């Protein structure tokens, strides 16, 4: 999804010069505008949901009571690289907790929708959620974005093995 967003930006703004950096590489640099892509929740999201090693916790500095303090500081680095304006591109259906904290009237226009799930299949159970790839106890499956409120699931298509197995009319 991040590569698609990068290509779309370049097509939409051909007069601009884009540089793609990780947050770590952006430290110490500045730009007129900063666009942070890929702000989704999850195991490999930002912040990550992978638990820190307990041994590592012994040597890290006190977090001051803020959840995900180290990643929060790194996120702050990304936000402060912009001379003029910073934009955060977050998922509509699975947004990063950092993006969620900054959405709303106080930071109007800072968090933008990625519309990444526009082409995803609707959940066959609740009809409002989208089916996204998940990993479970018995292997990969497609689960509803409204989980845990909805436990809708689907198997992978037998033909393509890439998309969820649902009827095209959404039933």
C-alpha positions, 0 to 999 in steps of 0.5 A: 500500500505504501508503494501505491501511495507513493506512485499516486503522489508522484502522478498527482504532483509531477512538479514536486520532488519527492524523497522517501525516507524512514523516520530513522533516516529523517532524523536531523533533516528538514523538508518544506512538507512531510507526508508520513505514509503507512500509519496503520495499527497491527503487529507490524504497524506504527506503533508496532504491537510486537511486545518488547523483550523483557530483558530490553526493558531492564536497560531502557530508560523510564518511559514516563508513563506514556504507552509506546514512549520510544516509538512516540518519540520517533513519531515526534521526530517525523512530525517535526521535520516539516518547515511548513506542514506535515500530513499523516496518511492513516487507514480508515479501517485500521488507523495507527493509535498515534494518528487517532490521537491526532485526528479531530478538530484540534489538528484539522487537516493533519490526518488524511484518509488512505482509502486503502480498503476501498476495494476490499470485500465487505464482511458477510456477517455485519456488512459494514466492516471490510475483510482483511488478511489476518493470522490465526491459531490455524493459519491465515484467514480473512477477518472483519475490521470490526473485530471484536464487535464482529467475528465475521470471517472468510476463507481464501478464494480457491481459485486465486488464493489471494482474495477472500472467498465471498460472493460478488453481490456481498452475500 
